[in-house]
Each structure stands twice: as C-alpha cells, then as structure tokens.
C-alpha cells in the first residue's frame, strides 16, 4: 500500500466513477483502475462493487475511506512542514467561489496570496448550481475552501466563518408604478414577473421560501447565472427582482427599493469541511483574509 494508491482510492470513492476520478487526478482511467486493483490485492478485499452502470463502495471500502483520508492528510502535513522549513509553503489549494462576486476582490486576494506563497498551486472554480454546488464540492473533497451564500440550515458538515451580510432589496424599472415607493412588502410585488438566478443559488432559495411563506409563489420569467447581470434584465422591463443589495452606481434605469415586513438578508461565508483540520495552505489563506476584511 502506498500513498498514490490511497489517493486514487479516495478519488474514486468521492466521485463514484473511475472516469471522473481519472479526470480529477489528471491521469488515464487505466492507471486509476490498476492502482485500485493493486490496493485491493494488498488488502485482500474488494473495495468497490462495480457494475456496468455504477460504482459503489463495499463495506470494506466504507471502512477504509476515513482512514485513507486521515493517512493522506497526515502525510500532507508532514511533507508541508518539511518543505516549508526548507523552501517555503507548498501544496495545492482548490478554491470555490460564485461568479463575479462583487463583495470580494478575488483578484487582489489571490494576488496577495501568490506573492506571499508563490509555491502553492492555486485553482479557482465556480459551480453551475451556485452555493449549493460549492458546499457539496467542499463536503466531497473536490474543493478545499469555498466562498458561498447559504442559510445556516444548509451548511451542515461545514465549518463556516461569516464575512459579510447584505440586505435584500427590490429592483424595479424606473418607470414601474411602484418605483417611487419608499419601501415595499413582498405582497406588493407577488404578482409580478421576476428575474432571478437558477434554483441552486442561495439567494434564490431564500427569496423563494419567503414568498412561499406568505402563500404567494413567484413566477420566474428570466433566470441568469450572475447576480451582477440581473439589473440589466430589470432595466429592459423583463421583470422585477429581489436580490442582495447591489451597487447601482452609474446604472440608470433601475430603482432600488428597501423591503419591509420581512427579515431577509444574505450572508457571504467562507467554508471548509467540518471535522477535518485544514491544510496549511488553507490556513494561510484564511489568515490572509483575516478579521479586518481588507479584501471585502
């Protein structure tokens, strides 16, 4: 048994696919399959129940998975300590973030991190299902850390630090009958057509639930994957929106109206996997973000 075999085993166990595991490990499927077979031979057991349609962990595989992860983490920590002492912090850092997240200057943050830790390989990814997908990627080991916006009940299995909170507001075309109101209730706009993000995004889920709570489910006219593009569709008259308060400086044609009668706020958090000590690279990133919020 060697560390590479364990890495391939963990990748297959988390992806439940030899093909996806090979893609994740930047190798070919035959290499992954051979390594897992060698590990099974060494342990004299079957780690996966394979069929033409699916791959699932056997009972032995389920027992090995947490031990394999712990062993790899211990090896990574030992390697990192030695390398850092001699040449500086090394390793890989997989970061998940929401597309065009205006609250965070990711370019400056990662630029500062690279200047301080140039030997750390950084990969940045988004998810087509927004915060829900990012949270799932952290839980399954596909990401080391993620910036996401989900309500607390959907953050199980994660260690979370809140870094920013933003109130929701209503966006209307300036020519809309309600655009001169000082504030609006959800009931005031319940019959409108809406522009919003796809269903996996945390802010979309929160607003859907708020309208369901008053017995007025919404009609979504337009779905767009980026929060920053929603004002463009509102300005074009394709619907109204309830979103975390955006900066509309220099964007005429859109009215921003506060909400009243409902406590609706969106929280941006940085999340890592609960129950697992973060790698030294993750810890370094979190320390760089720090409590002063200089990149937020």
ABEGO torsion letter per residue (X at the ends): XBAAAAAAAAAAAAAGBAAAAAAAAGBBAAAAAAAAAAAAAAAGBBABBBBAABBBBBAAAAAAAAAAAAAAAAAAAAAAAAAAAAAEBBEBBBBBBBBGBAABBAAAAAAAAAAABAABBBBBBBBAAEAAAAAAAAAAGABABBBBBBBAAAABGBBBBBABBBBBBBBBBAABAAAABABBBAAAAAABBBBBBBAABAAAAAAAAAAAAAGBBBBBABBBABAAAAAAAAAAGAEBBBBBBBBABGBBGBBBBBBBGBBBBBBBBBBBBBGBBBBAAAAAAAAAAEAAGAAX
